[in-house]
Amino acid sequence: MDEILKFMGQVFLVGGGAAGLSLALFKVLGERWVETQFKRSLERHKYNLNSLYNRVTKIHEKEFEVLPIAWQKLLDAYGKIVAATFPIQSYDDVNRMSPDEFAYFLSITKLNELQKKKLSDSEDRSKYYQEVIKWQKVNECRQAISEFHRHILYNKIFLNAELFQKFDEVDKILSEAVSYSEEGLEANNYSQITKAYKMLDKKVEAIISDIEKLVQERLHYYDAT
């Protein structure tokens, strides 16, 4: 305010009068007003850019968390299904075990207590054990696919469209392969289980390779190597 009054006095002294004073005030105050508004606008833009940057950064950070877990769950499900549908399976020959060997086997097997009792009471222990293990593998496959499916679905918003489409595609094929395997076990049709394995071999390998490349791109893998 003191500066403005001093300035007004200077204008009157040089004979500017009211008109000159108005013009001079408009020039000085106008410039200051424009400068003030410019600074405020600059601060708003700076704030908006910082807010946008923070949101984008958080999204990318979440994506970096989601993708490695999705990749791990995919490989876990794929590995379990390959193991369950592989045409050549090997099992412990429970019938040939001595009493001590069988007792130790029961102590380390994944069978529950009821299954252990049925195995002990079975006339053909090897046959019973094989049937239980086959279904146990299928159940493990179902659980692994379910975990993979939920992870992808819950975190869909952090995945770009192309990557989600690939994850969704492989999810459906894996689920279909397990369904074929279940139907084959129920009907004792092992050719259908082999069909499930061939489905994985032909379709899934290529999709997993595509997913691996896309994940590496999103995680900037090649920039870090």
C-alpha positions in Angstrom: 0.0 0.0 0.0 2.8 2.5 0.8 4.4 1.7 -2.5 1.2 2.4 -4.3 0.6 5.8 -2.5 4.2 6.8 -3.2 3.7 5.9 -6.9 0.4 8.0 -7.0 2.2 11.0 -5.7 4.9 10.7 -8.3 2.2 10.6 -11.0 0.5 13.8 -9.8 3.8 15.6 -9.6 4.6 15.0 -13.2 1.1 16.3 -14.1 -0.5 13.1 -15.0 -3.8 13.9 -13.3 -6.6 11.5 -12.7 -6.4 10.0 -16.2 -2.8 9.5 -16.0 -3.1 8.0 -12.5 -5.8 5.5 -13.7 -3.7 4.4 -16.6 -0.6 4.0 -14.5 -2.5 2.1 -11.8 -4.0 -0.2 -14.4 -0.5 -0.8 -15.8 1.1 -1.6 -12.5 -1.7 -3.4 -10.8 -2.7 -5.2 -14.0 0.8 -6.5 -14.5 0.9 -7.6 -10.9 -2.5 -9.2 -11.1 -1.6 -11.1 -14.3 1.7 -12.2 -12.6 -0.2 -13.4 -9.5 -2.8 -15.3 -11.6 -0.1 -16.9 -13.6 1.7 -18.1 -10.5 -1.5 -19.5 -9.1 -2.3 -21.2 -12.4 1.2 -22.6 -12.5 0.9 -24.0 -9.0 -2.5 -25.6 -9.8 -1.0 -27.3 -12.9 2.0 -28.4 -10.9 -0.3 -29.9 -8.2 -2.4 -31.6 -10.8 0.6 -33.1 -12.5 2.1 -34.3 -9.2 -1.2 -35.9 -8.3 -1.4 -37.6 -11.7 2.2 -38.8 -11.4 1.5 -40.2 -8.0 -1.6 -42.1 -9.2 0.3 -43.5 -12.2 3.2 -44.5 -10.1 1.0 -46.3 -7.6 -0.7 -48.2 -10.5 2.7 -49.2 -11.9 3.9 -50.3 -8.5 0.8 -52.5 -8.1 1.3 -53.9 -11.5 4.9 -54.8 -10.5 3.4 -56.7 -7.6 0.7 -58.5 -9.5 2.6 -59.7 -12.5 5.3 -61.9 -10.8 2.6 -63.5 -8.7 0.4 -64.1 -11.7 3.4 -65.7 -13.6 4.2 -67.9 -10.6 0.6 -69.1 -10.2 0.3 -69.8 -14.0 3.5 -72.0 -14.0 2.4 -73.7 -10.8 -1.0 -74.6 -12.3 0.5 -75.6 -15.7 3.1 -77.8 -14.0 0.6 -79.6 -11.9 -1.7 -80.3 -14.9 1.2 -81.6 -17.0 2.2 -83.9 -14.2 -1.4 -85.2 -13.8 -2.1 -85.8 -17.5 1.4 -87.1 -18.5 0.7 -90.4 -20.4 3.3 -92.4 -18.4 2.7 -92.3 -14.6 4.7 -94.0 -11.9 3.5 -95.1 -8.5 4.9 -96.7 -5.4 4.2 -100.5 -5.5 2.5 -100.7 -2.2 1.7 -104.4 -2.6 5.4 -105.3 -2.5 6.2 -103.4 0.7 7.1 -105.2 3.9 5.1 -104.4 7.0 7.8 -102.0 8.2 8.1 -100.3 4.8 4.3 -100.0 4.6 4.1 -98.4 8.1 6.8 -95.9 7.1 5.0 -95.2 3.9 1.8 -94.4 5.7 3.6 -92.0 8.0 4.9 -89.9 5.0 2.1 -90.2 2.5 -0.3 -87.3 1.8 -3.4 -89.5 2.3 -5.8 -88.5 5.0 -6.5 -90.8 7.9 -9.6 -92.4 6.4 -7.7 -93.1 3.1 -4.9 -94.6 5.1 -7.2 -97.0 6.8 -8.9 -98.0 3.5 -5.5 -98.5 2.0 -4.4 -100.7 4.9 -7.6 -102.8 4.6 -7.6 -103.0 0.8 -7.0 -106.4 -0.8 -5.1 -104.7 -3.7 -3.3 -101.8 -2.0 -1.5 -100.7 -5.2 -4.7 -100.3 -7.2 -6.5 -98.4 -4.4 -3.4 -96.1 -3.9 -3.2 -95.3 -7.6 -6.8 -94.3 -7.8 -6.6 -92.1 -4.8 -3.4 -90.4 -6.1 -4.9 -89.8 -9.5 -7.8 -87.9 -8.0 -5.6 -86.2 -5.5 -3.6 -84.8 -8.4 -6.7 -83.6 -10.2 -7.9 -81.8 -7.0 -4.5 -80.1 -6.7 -4.8 -79.0 -10.3 -8.2 -77.6 -9.7 -7.0 -75.7 -6.6 -4.0 -74.3 -8.5 -6.2 -73.1 -11.4 -8.6 -71.6 -9.0 -5.8 -69.6 -7.3 -4.5 -68.4 -10.7 -8.0 -67.5 -11.9 -8.9 -65.5 -8.8 -5.6 -63.6 -8.9 -6.0 -62.6 -12.5 -9.7 -61.6 -12.0 -9.1 -59.6 -8.8 -6.2 -57.7 -10.3 -7.7 -57.2 -13.8 -7.6 -53.4 -13.5 -3.8 -53.5 -13.2 -3.3 -55.5 -16.4 -3.3 -54.1 -19.9 -5.9 -55.5 -22.3 -3.5 -57.7 -24.3 -1.9 -59.3 -21.2 -5.2 -60.0 -19.5 -6.6 -61.6 -22.8 -3.6 -64.0 -22.8 -4.0 -64.9 -19.1 -7.7 -65.4 -19.6 -7.1 -67.6 -22.7 -4.6 -69.9 -21.0 -6.9 -70.0 -17.9 -9.7 -71.4 -20.0 -7.5 -74.0 -21.7 -6.0 -75.3 -18.4 -9.5 -75.6 -17.0 -10.7 -77.5 -20.0 -7.7 -79.8 -19.8 -8.5 -80.7 -16.2 -12.2 -81.3 -17.1 -11.0 -83.8 -19.8 -8.8 -85.5 -17.3 -11.7 -85.8 -14.7 -14.0 -87.2 -17.3 -11.4 -89.7 -18.4 -10.8 -90.9 -14.8 -14.5 -91.3 -14.2 -15.0 -93.4 -17.3 -11.6 -95.2 -17.1 -10.9 -93.7 -20.5 -7.2 -92.9 -20.4 -7.1 -91.9 -24.0 -9.1 -88.8 -23.0 -6.4 -88.0 -20.3 -3.8 -88.3 -23.1 -6.0 -85.9 -25.1 -5.8 -83.4 -22.3 -2.0 -83.6 -22.2 -1.8 -83.1 -26.0 -4.0 -80.1 -25.7 -1.5 -78.5 -23.3 1.4 -79.4 -25.5 -0.2 -77.8 -28.6 -1.9 -74.8 -27.2 -0.5 -73.7 -23.9 3.2 -73.6 -24.6 2.8 -70.9 -27.3 0.6 -68.8 -25.1 2.9 -69.0 -22.1 5.8 -67.9 -24.3 3.7 -64.9 -25.4 2.8 -64.1 -21.8 6.5 -64.3 -20.8 7.4 -61.7 -23.4 4.6 -59.4 -22.4 5.4 -59.6 -18.7 9.0 -58.9 -19.4 8.0 -55.8 -21.4 5.7 -54.5 -18.6 8.4 -55.0 -16.0 11.1 -53.5 -18.2 13.1 -56.7 -17.9 15.5 -55.8 -20.8 16.3 -52.4 -19.3 17.5 -54.1 -16.1 19.7 -56.6 -17.8 
